[in-house]
Amino acid sequence: LTSFATMANSYSRIQVLEKGYALSWTRNPRSLFLLFIFTTLNTICRTVIFGCFVYFTNQDGHFQVWTAIGLYYGHVLIMLFFNIIFNRCPPSFSSRYIISLLLNSMSSFYSYNYYNFFNSQNESSVKHKPSFLRQLLYLMISISENVALTIYFVLYSRSYNIEDSYGDVHQLSNIQVISIVLIIIILQMLSIVFNLIYYDSHPASVSLTNLKGKMKIDILGSSWVLKKGRWRKEKSETDNTNLELGASLIELCIHN
């Protein structure tokens, strides 16, 4: 538990710095506490799922290092495509773009991360952009991974064996496996609930009911907003062209 708490605390500290100390134990302790609980629950949930998959997919219950590495870098690969497409900056070969892309992708295994690691004074004064759709897409990816891996190790595992640190193999019964699945479901649901409560008490006064102003997303460096049922390309400060119409996020990706 201390490992999970340490990881959640590290993520919370990053959030404090990223939000310019608007989220801290002195200014907004309730929000920070909710973020800490949400991150801890989500971390435990993901660890249990991936741990069960690594152990149960091996007939002898060994911890397969290559399986664990494959799961991690498989997720990193998904996040690389995700961060390239849904990015406020167009793709480039600049060192800043590549480093930010790699760091954000490799640090998004347990939680949503999208930071500008080269934030300048001028960039920090830019008006905040809603990230509701981007975070929703990340949440859908994370939950899909959790569901897919859980279904696989429950239905297609060769055995439910786990080898402990002393080399002893323990076989789990079907009841114990079902109990694990129930714990996973409870942890996933609680993490979602605490995430919603966190945003309800967010320092920026985020509304959970008025989603009209949150229908914005960046795709390959272009900002798109949903207005009157149509996706429109927002005009940047240096762009004098008219708004372009779109129909769906898929078409927006193709357009860019």
LUMBAPA-694125 format. One line per 4 residues: number of its first residue (from 1); for each residue x, y, z of N, C-alpha, C, O. Coordinates in pm, whole numbers, plus 50000, padded with zeros to 5 digits. Example, Ala and Ser with C-alpha at 12.3 -4.5 7.8 and 13.67 -1.06 7.14 Angstrom:
2
1> 51319:49431:50780:51230:49550:50780:51320:49670:50780:51424:49668:50846 ~ 51285:49775:50708:51367:49894:50714:51290:50003:50787:51341:50114:50804
# end
This chain:
256
1> 50082:49880:50000:50000:50000:50000:50086:50126:50000:50048:50227:49941 ~ 50201:50121:50065:50287:50238:50068:50338:50272:49928:50357:50389:49896 ~ 50361:50169:49844:50405:50194:49707:50297:50266:49627:50327:50360:49554 ~ 50172:50221:49643:50061:50286:49573:50045:50430:49621:50025:50521:49541
5> 50055:50450:49753:50041:50584:49809:50154:50675:49762:50131:50793:49734 ~ 50275:50622:49753:50389:50702:49706:50370:50745:49562:50399:50859:49526 ~ 50321:50652:49479:50297:50684:49339:50187:50790:49325:50198:50883:49246 ~ 50080:50774:49403:49971:50871:49400:50018:51007:49449:49977:51110:49395
9> 50103:51008:49551:50155:51134:49603:50243:51203:49499:50238:51326:49486 ~ 50323:51127:49426:50408:51185:49321:50324:51249:49213:50353:51360:49167 ~ 50218:51178:49171:50129:51232:49068:50060:51358:49119:50044:51455:49044 ~ 50018:51359:49246:49952:51476:49303:50046:51596:49307:50004:51708:49279
13> 50172:51572:49341:50270:51681:49344:50291:51740:49206:50307:51861:49191 ~ 50292:51654:49103:50305:51703:48966:50187:51791:48930:50203:51895:48866 ~ 50066:51748:48972:49947:51829:48947:49956:51964:49017:49914:52066:48962 ~ 50009:51966:49138:50024:52091:49212:50114:52188:49136:50082:52306:49123
17> 50226:52138:49086:50319:52223:49011:50259:52267:48878:50276:52381:48836 ~ 50190:52174:48811:50132:52204:48680:50024:52310:48689:50005:52388:48595 ~ 49952:52315:48799:49844:52412:48817:49889:52535:48896:49806:52612:48944 ~ 50019:52552:48908:50071:52671:48973:50029:52686:49118:50001:52796:49164
21> 50025:52574:49190:49990:52569:49332:49846:52613:49362:49812:52638:49477 ~ 49762:52621:49257:49619:52646:49281:49556:52524:49346:49453:52533:49414 ~ 49620:52408:49324:49577:52283:49386:49685:52240:49485:49791:52191:49444 ~ 49660:52258:49614:49760:52224:49715:49691:52195:49848:49571:52218:49863
25> 49769:52144:49945:49713:52111:50075:49671:52235:50152:49588:52226:50243 ~ 49726:52350:50118:49691:52473:50189:49576:52548:50122:49490:52603:50190 ~ 49575:52549:49989:49472:52625:49917:49345:52543:49891:49233:52595:49905 ~ 49362:52418:49854:49246:52335:49820:49271:52192:49864:49287:52104:49780
29> 49273:52166:49995:49306:52032:50045:49205:51925:50004:49242:51810:49981 ~ 49077:51961:49995:48974:51862:49960:48997:51807:49820:48991:51686:49798 ~ 49022:51895:49725:49045:51851:49587:49170:51765:49576:49171:51663:49507 ~ 49275:51806:49645:49400:51731:49640:49384:51594:49705:49440:51496:49657
33> 49308:51587:49813:49282:51459:49879:49203:51366:49788:49233:51247:49778 ~ 49101:51421:49720:49022:51340:49627:49107:51291:49510:49092:51177:49466 ~ 49196:51376:49461:49286:51335:49354:49379:51224:49401:49406:51130:49327 ~ 49427:51235:49524:49514:51133:49583:49441:50999:49593:49497:50895:49558
37> 49316:51000:49642:49238:50878:49655:49208:50818:49518:49222:50697:49499 ~ 49168:50901:49424:49138:50852:49289:49260:50785:49227:49249:50676:49171 ~ 49376:50850:49236:49498:50795:49176:49538:50665:49244:49582:50572:49176 ~ 49524:50657:49376:49557:50535:49449:49467:50419:49406:49516:50310:49380
41> 49335:50443:49399:49240:50339:49358:49267:50292:49216:49266:50172:49187 ~ 49292:50387:49127:49316:50352:48986:49446:50275:48971:49455:50182:48890 ~ 49548:50312:49048:49677:50243:49043:49664:50100:49093:49717:50007:49031 ~ 49593:50081:49204:49572:49946:49258:49494:49861:49157:49528:49745:49134
45> 49390:49919:49099:49308:49846:49002:49390:49799:48883:49382:49682:48844 ~ 49468:49889:48825:49550:49853:48709:49657:49750:48745:49684:49659:48668 ~ 49716:49764:48864:49820:49671:48907:49763:49531:48926:49826:49433:48885 ~ 49646:49520:48987:49582:49390:49007:49550:49324:48873:49576:49205:48854
49> 49495:49401:48780:49458:49346:48649:49580:49297:48573:49583:49183:48526 ~ 49681:49381:48563:49799:49342:48486:49877:49233:48558:49937:49147:48492 ~ 49879:49234:48691:49946:49128:48766:49878:48993:48745:49946:48893:48722 ~ 49745:48991:48752:49671:48866:48729:49694:48815:48587:49709:48694:48566
53> 49697:48906:48491:49720:48864:48353:49858:48801:48338:49872:48697:48273 ~ 49959:48863:48397:50097:48813:48384:50111:48676:48451:50176:48587:48395 ~ 50051:48656:48568:50062:48529:48640:49973:48420:48579:50019:48308:48556 ~ 49848:48452:48554:49752:48350:48515:49770:48301:48372:49727:48191:48339
57> 49834:48381:48287:49857:48336:48150:49978:48245:48139:50009:48195:48031 ~ 50046:48223:48251:50157:48127:48255:50109:48005:48331:50059:48017:48443 ~ 50125:47888:48273:50071:47765:48330:50129:47735:48468:50060:47681:48554 ~ 50256:47769:48490:50322:47740:48617:50309:47854:48718:50359:47843:48830
61> 50243:47962:48680:50224:48073:48772:50346:48160:48790:50355:48235:48887 ~ 50443:48150:48696:50563:48234:48705:50531:48378:48663:50440:48403:48584 ~ 50608:48469:48718:50599:48608:48673:50680:48621:48545:50803:48612:48546 ~ 50610:48644:48434:50676:48654:48304:50718:48798:48278:50635:48885:48253
65> 50850:48821:48284:50902:48956:48267:50868:49011:48129:50828:49127:48116 ~ 50884:48929:48026:50861:48977:47889:50714:49008:47865:50682:49098:47787 ~ 50625:48934:47931:50483:48966:47921:50454:49102:47983:50380:49182:47926 ~ 50513:49127:48099:50494:49257:48167:50550:49371:48082:50487:49476:48070
69> 50669:49349:48024:50729:49451:47939:50642:49476:47815:50622:49590:47774 ~ 50590:49366:47758:50505:49380:47640:50378:49457:47669:50334:49538:47588 ~ 50317:49432:47787:50196:49504:47825:50225:49653:47843:50147:49738:47798 ~ 50335:49684:47908:50367:49825:47933:50394:49899:47802:50336:50004:47777
73> 50482:49844:47721:50518:49915:47598:50407:49906:47492:50403:49987:47400 ~ 50319:49808:47505:50201:49806:47419:50112:49925:47450:50059:49990:47360 ~ 50095:49953:47580:50018:50072:47620:50089:50199:47577:50024:50294:47532 ~ 50221:50204:47591:50297:50321:47549:50278:50347:47399:50264:50461:47357
77> 50277:50240:47320:50257:50255:47175:50119:50313:47145:50105:50400:47059 ~ 50017:50264:47217:49882:50320:47199:49880:50468:47234:49819:50549:47163 ~ 49947:50503:47344:49949:50643:47386:50032:50730:47293:50005:50850:47281 ~ 50131:50673:47227:50207:50750:47129:50116:50796:47015:50117:50913:46977
81> 50038:50703:46960:49943:50739:46855:49839:50838:46908:49802:50934:46840 ~ 49793:50815:47031:49693:50903:47092:49748:51045:47107:49680:51142:47073 ~ 49871:51056:47157:49929:51189:47181:49973:51258:47053:49982:51380:47049 ~ 50001:51182:46949:50033:51244:46820:49908:51304:46758:49910:51417:46708
85> 49799:51229:46761:49674:51274:46698:49610:51387:46778:49582:51494:46723 ~ 49588:51364:46907:49518:51463:46989:49621:51550:47060:49644:51537:47180 ~ 49681:51638:46984:49789:51721:47033:49767:51865:46988:49724:51889:46875 ~ 49798:51959:47075:49782:52100:47041:49891:52148:46946:49882:52257:46889
89> 49996:52064:46928:50105:52097:46837:50104:52001:46718:50079:51882:46737 ~ 50131:52048:46598:50140:51958:46482:50262:51870:46493:50361:51910:46556 ~ 50260:51751:46433:50377:51661:46439:50501:51727:46382:50497:51797:46281 ~ 50612:51704:46450:50739:51758:46404:50852:51670:46455:50831:51582:46538
93> 50972:51695:46405:51089:51620:46448:51175:51702:46545:51292:51670:46567 ~ 51116:51806:46603:51192:51887:46697:51215:51808:46827:51134:51722:46863 ~ 51323:51838:46894:51357:51766:47017:51251:51789:47125:51219:51697:47200 ~ 51197:51910:47132:51094:51939:47233:50969:51855:47210:50913:51799:47304
97> 50928:51846:47085:50806:51769:47053:50826:51621:47085:50740:51559:47146 ~ 50939:51565:47043:50965:51422:47062:50980:51389:47210:50925:51288:47256 ~ 51054:51472:47286:51073:51445:47428:50939:51454:47502:50910:51367:47585 ~ 50860:51556:47475:50729:51569:47539:50638:51453:47503:50566:51401:47587
101> 50643:51411:47376:50561:51300:47330:50598:51171:47405:50509:51099:47451 ~ 50727:51143:47417:50771:51022:47484:50740:51025:47634:50691:50927:47690 ~ 50769:51138:47699:50746:51147:47843:50597:51136:47878:50561:51067:47973 ~ 50512:51204:47802:50368:51196:47828:50314:51056:47801:50226:51009:47874
105> 50366:50989:47699:50318:50855:47665:50366:50751:47767:50290:50662:47804 ~ 50489:50763:47811:50545:50665:47904:50496:50685:48047:50506:50593:48129 ~ 50443:50801:48079:50396:50828:48215:50244:50820:48228:50188:50859:48330 ~ 50177:50769:48125:50031:50763:48126:49978:50622:48149:49866:50590:48107
109> 50057:50538:48213:50013:50400:48235:49905:50392:48343:49809:50317:48329 ~ 49921:50470:48449:49826:50466:48560:49732:50586:48563:49624:50579:48622 ~ 49771:50695:48501:49690:50816:48509:49708:50899:48382:49803:50880:48306 ~ 49615:50991:48363:49619:51080:48246:49725:51186:48267:49724:51258:48367
113> 49818:51195:48171:49923:51295:48177:49934:51365:48043:49945:51301:47938 ~ 49931:51496:48047:49948:51576:47924:50009:51709:47964:49938:51808:47986 ~ 50141:51711:47973:50211:51828:48023:50300:51888:47915:50349:51818:47826 ~ 50320:52019:47927:50417:52087:47844:50546:52097:47925:50558:52181:48015
117> 50642:52012:47893:50765:52007:47970:50860:52121:47939:50963:52136:48004 ~ 50825:52203:47839:50909:52317:47802:50826:52444:47807:50827:52524:47713 ~ 50754:52461:47916:50662:52574:47930:50740:52702:47953:50821:52712:48046 ~ 50715:52799:47868:50780:52929:47883:50685:53026:47951:50568:52995:47973
121> 50735:53144:47986:50653:53242:48055:50538:53290:47969:50428:53313:48018 ~ 50563:53304:47839:50457:53349:47749:50352:53243:47731:50233:53274:47724 ~ 50395:53116:47722:50302:53007:47701:50216:52983:47824:50101:52941:47811 ~ 50269:53011:47944:50195:52987:48066:50078:53082:48083:49986:53055:48160
125> 50082:53197:48009:49974:53295:48020:49861:53269:47922:49761:53341:47922 ~ 49877:53166:47838:49773:53134:47741:49650:53083:47813:49660:53009:47911 ~ 49533:53124:47763:49407:53086:47827:49392:52934:47829:49425:52866:47732 ~ 49342:52884:47941:49324:52740:47959:49226:52684:47856:49121:52743:47830
129> 49262:52571:47797:49175:52505:47701:49110:52383:47765:49177:52307:47835 ~ 48981:52363:47743:48914:52245:47799:48976:52117:47746:49008:52107:47628 ~ 48993:52018:47836:49050:51889:47795:48954:51775:47825:48996:51659:47835 ~ 48824:51808:47838:48725:51707:47875:48722:51592:47775:48730:51476:47815
133> 48713:51622:47644:48704:51517:47543:48831:51433:47540:48824:51311:47524 ~ 48945:51497:47554:49072:51424:47551:49083:51330:47670:49125:51215:47655 ~ 49046:51378:47789:49050:51293:47907:48946:51181:47899:48970:51070:47947 ~ 48831:51210:47838:48729:51107:47820:48778:50997:47729:48755:50879:47755
137> 48847:51034:47620:48902:50934:47529:49009:50849:47598:49015:50728:47578 ~ 49094:50913:47680:49194:50838:47755:49127:50740:47851:49170:50625:47863 ~ 49023:50786:47919:48952:50700:48014:48892:50579:47943:48894:50467:47995 ~ 48838:50601:47823:48780:50490:47745:48888:50390:47706:48864:50269:47710
141> 49006:50439:47669:49118:50350:47635:49160:50269:47757:49180:50148:47748 ~ 49175:50335:47871:49218:50269:47994:49119:50162:48038:49158:50051:48073 ~ 48989:50197:48038:48887:50100:48078:48880:49984:47979:48860:49870:48019 ~ 48895:50012:47851:48894:49906:47749:49007:49808:47771:48988:49687:47758
145> 49126:49858:47805:49239:49771:47836:49208:49686:47959:49235:49565:47960 ~ 49153:49748:48062:49121:49675:48184:49019:49564:48158:49036:49451:48205 ~ 48915:49595:48083:48810:49497:48054:48864:49383:47969:48837:49266:47996 ~ 48942:49417:47865:48995:49315:47774:49089:49219:47847:49078:49097:47830
149> 49179:49271:47928:49274:49185:48000:49204:49101:48105:49239:48985:48126 ~ 49104:49159:48173:49030:49083:48274:48953:48968:48211:48955:48856:48262 ~ 48885:48996:48101:48809:48890:48032:48903:48780:47984:48870:48661:47991 ~ 49020:48820:47935:49114:48720:47882:49165:48628:47993:49162:48506:47977
153> 49211:48686:48106:49269:48597:48208:49162:48515:48280:49194:48412:48339 ~ 49036:48560:48277:48929:48481:48338:48886:48366:48249:48865:48255:48297 ~ 48874:48391:48118:48819:48290:48027:48924:48203:47959:48896:48089:47925 ~ 49044:48257:47938:49140:48185:47855:49270:48148:47926:49364:48102:47862
157> 49277:48167:48056:49398:48129:48129:49409:47977:48139:49309:47907:48154 ~ 49533:47927:48129:49556:47783:48139:49538:47733:48282:49493:47621:48303 ~ 49572:47815:48378:49557:47779:48519:49557:47906:48601:49595:48013:48554 ~ 49512:47892:48725:49512:48006:48815:49616:47984:48923:49585:47977:49042
161> 49741:47972:48879:49852:47950:48970:49931:48079:48989:49946:48159:48897 ~ 49982:48096:49112:50068:48210:49143:50188:48159:49222:50172:48092:49324 ~ 50306:48192:49173:50429:48154:49242:50475:48269:49331:50491:48381:49283 ~ 50495:48242:49461:50537:48348:49551:50688:48367:49546:50758:48301:49469
165> 50737:48458:49629:50879:48492:49626:50968:48379:49678:51090:48383:49658 ~ 50909:48278:49744:50985:48165:49794:50984:48047:49696:51044:47943:49724 ~ 50919:48062:49584:50915:47957:49484:50799:47860:49501:50788:47764:49426 ~ 50713:47884:49600:50597:47797:49621:50481:47841:49531:50452:47960:49519
169> 50417:47744:49468:50307:47771:49375:50175:47750:49448:50153:47647:49512 ~ 50087:47851:49438:49956:47844:49501:49849:47846:49392:49850:47933:49305 ~ 49759:47751:49396:49651:47744:49297:49525:47809:49354:49478:47773:49462 ~ 49471:47905:49281:49352:47976:49324:49227:47903:49275:49225:47848:49165
173> 49126:47902:49357:48999:47840:49320:48917:47937:49235:48949:48056:49225 ~ 48811:47885:49174:48724:47970:49093:48659:48079:49177:48640:48191:49130 ~ 48625:48047:49301:48565:48145:49391:48662:48260:49417:48622:48376:49421 ~ 48789:48227:49435:48889:48330:49460:48909:48418:49337:48927:48540:49349
177> 48906:48357:49219:48920:48434:49095:48800:48528:49078:48817:48644:49040 ~ 48680:48478:49106:48561:48562:49097:48570:48678:49197:48530:48791:49166 ~ 48622:48650:49316:48640:48755:49416:48736:48863:49366:48714:48982:49388 ~ 48842:48820:49298:48938:48916:49242:48869:49004:49138:48890:49126:49136
181> 48787:48943:49052:48717:49018:48949:48622:49120:49013:48612:49233:48966 ~ 48552:49079:49119:48462:49171:49189:48538:49287:49251:48492:49401:49248 ~ 48655:49258:49307:48739:49364:49363:48782:49461:49254:48783:49582:49274 ~ 48818:49408:49137:48858:49492:49024:48743:49584:48983:48764:49703:48961
185> 48622:49529:48974:48505:49608:48935:48479:49718:49037:48451:49833:49001 ~ 48488:49684:49166:48464:49782:49272:48569:49893:49267:48535:50011:49279 ~ 48697:49855:49250:48803:49955:49242:48784:50047:49122:48804:50168:49132 ~ 48745:49990:49008:48724:50070:48888:48609:50168:48907:48621:50285:48870
189> 48500:50122:48963:48384:50208:48985:48415:50317:49087:48377:50433:49068 ~ 48484:50282:49195:48520:50381:49296:48614:50487:49240:48601:50605:49272 ~ 48709:50445:49156:48801:50542:49097:48727:50641:49008:48759:50760:49007 ~ 48627:50592:48933:48548:50682:48848:48467:50778:48935:48460:50897:48904
193> 48407:50728:49042:48326:50813:49131:48413:50921:49194:48374:51039:49195 ~ 48530:50883:49247:48617:50982:49310:48672:51081:49207:48698:51197:49240 ~ 48691:51036:49084:48735:51127:48979:48629:51233:48951:48661:51351:48933 ~ 48502:51191:48947:48392:51285:48925:48379:51383:49041:48358:51502:49020
197> 48392:51331:49163:48384:51418:49281:48499:51518:49281:48483:51633:49320 ~ 48617:51471:49237:48733:51560:49231:48708:51676:49136:48736:51792:49169 ~ 48654:51647:49018:48629:51754:48922:48516:51845:48967:48512:51963:48930 ~ 48425:51792:49047:48319:51876:49100:48373:51978:49200:48316:52087:49215
201> 48484:51944:49268:48546:52036:49364:48675:52096:49309:48759:52144:49385 ~ 48691:52093:49177:48812:52141:49110:48832:52291:49137:48734:52365:49141 ~ 48958:52336:49154:48984:52479:49178:48931:52569:49066:48899:52685:49090 ~ 48921:52515:48943:48873:52594:48830:48721:52592:48820:48665:52641:48722
205> 48653:52536:48923:48506:52530:48925:48451:52461:48801:48368:52516:48729 ~ 48499:52340:48776:48457:52263:48660:48314:52215:48679:48280:52157:48783 ~ 48229:52238:48579:48090:52194:48584:48078:52055:48523:48132:52028:48416 ~ 48004:51968:48594:47983:51833:48543:47854:51821:48463:47826:51717:48404
209> 47775:51928:48459:47648:51925:48387:47650:52009:48260:47592:51970:48159 ~ 47716:52122:48264:47726:52208:48146:47846:52167:48061:47957:52215:48083 ~ 47822:52080:47964:47931:52028:47881:47945:52104:47749:48031:52071:47667 ~ 47861:52203:47727:47863:52274:47600:47997:52341:47573:48048:52337:47461
213> 48054:52402:47677:48181:52471:47659:48301:52380:47659:48414:52425:47639 ~ 48279:52251:47682:48390:52155:47687:48404:52076:47557:48494:51992:47546 ~ 48319:52101:47461:48324:52027:47335:48432:52082:47244:48404:52130:47134 ~ 48555:52075:47292:48670:52122:47216:48780:52017:47222:48796:51949:47324
217> 48854:52004:47115:48964:51908:47114:49068:51951:47011:49034:52005:46906 ~ 49194:51925:47042:49304:51955:46950:49339:51831:46871:49357:51723:46928 ~ 49348:51845:46740:49383:51734:46652:49495:51777:46559:49477:51865:46474 ~ 49611:51715:46576:49728:51742:46493:49759:51891:46484:49794:51942:46378
221> 49747:51959:46597:49784:52100:46603:49671:52197:46575:49689:52317:46591 ~ 49556:52148:46533:49442:52235:46505:49335:52215:46611:49309:52103:46654 ~ 49274:52325:46653:49172:52321:46756:49034:52316:46692:49002:52399:46606 ~ 48953:52219:46735:48818:52200:46680:48716:52213:46792:48740:52170:46905
225> 48602:52273:46760:48497:52296:46858:48362:52254:46798:48337:52275:46679 ~ 48277:52196:46882:48144:52153:46838:48045:52267:46859:48018:52307:46973 ~ 47992:52319:46748:47894:52427:46752:47775:52392:46664:47790:52364:46545 ~ 47657:52395:46725:47532:52368:46652:47536:52234:46582:47490:52221:46468
229> 47592:52133:46650:47595:51998:46596:47700:51974:46489:47702:51866:46430 ~ 47787:52071:46463:47891:52056:46360:48026:52089:46420:48039:52179:46504 ~ 48128:52015:46378:48264:52042:46422:48324:52153:46337:48324:52144:46215 ~ 48375:52255:46403:48434:52369:46334:48578:52389:46378:48612:52374:46496
233> 48660:52423:46283:48800:52451:46313:48812:52592:46365:48776:52688:46297 ~ 48864:52605:46488:48876:52737:46548:48984:52818:46478:49088:52766:46436 ~ 48958:52945:46468:49055:53035:46405:49155:53081:46509:49118:53141:46610 ~ 49281:53054:46483:49385:53094:46577:49411:53244:46566:49360:53312:46477
237> 49492:53293:46659:49521:53436:46659:49595:53481:46535:49584:53597:46494 ~ 49670:53390:46474:49748:53426:46355:49683:53375:46228:49742:53386:46120 ~ 49562:53320:46239:49495:53262:46124:49375:53349:46088:49288:53373:46172 ~ 49369:53396:45962:49260:53481:45916:49160:53406:45830:49070:53467:45773
241> 49173:53275:45821:49082:53197:45739:48952:53174:45814:48947:53187:45937 ~ 48846:53140:45740:48717:53114:45800:48715:52979:45869:48801:52895:45844 ~ 48616:52958:45956:48600:52830:46022:48564:52724:45921:48483:52746:45831 ~ 48626:52607:45937:48597:52497:45848:48500:52402:45915:48506:52380:46036
245> 48408:52345:45835:48307:52255:45889:48354:52112:45880:48424:52074:45786 ~ 48314:52030:45980:48343:51888:45979:48221:51813:46024:48118:51874:46054 ~ 48229:51679:46030:48113:51599:46068:48141:51510:46188:48053:51488:46271 ~ 48261:51458:46198:48293:51367:46306:48440:51377:46339:48518:51434:46263
249> 48480:51320:46455:48620:51322:46494:48706:51246:46394:48820:51284:46368 ~ 48651:51137:46338:48726:51059:46239:48755:51144:46117:48866:51142:46064 ~ 48654:51220:46070:48673:51306:45955:48772:51417:45986:48848:51461:45899 ~ 48771:51464:46111:48865:51567:46149:49009:51517:46140:49098:51588:46094
253> 49028:51391:46186:49162:51331:46177:49206:51317:46032:49321:51346:45998 ~ 49113:51274:45946:49145:51257:45803:49175:51392:45740:49264:51405:45657 ~ 49096:51494:45782:49113:51628:45725:49251:51683:45755:49313:51746:45670 ~ 49299:51657:45879:49429:51711:45917:49543:51633:45853:49660:51665:45874
# end
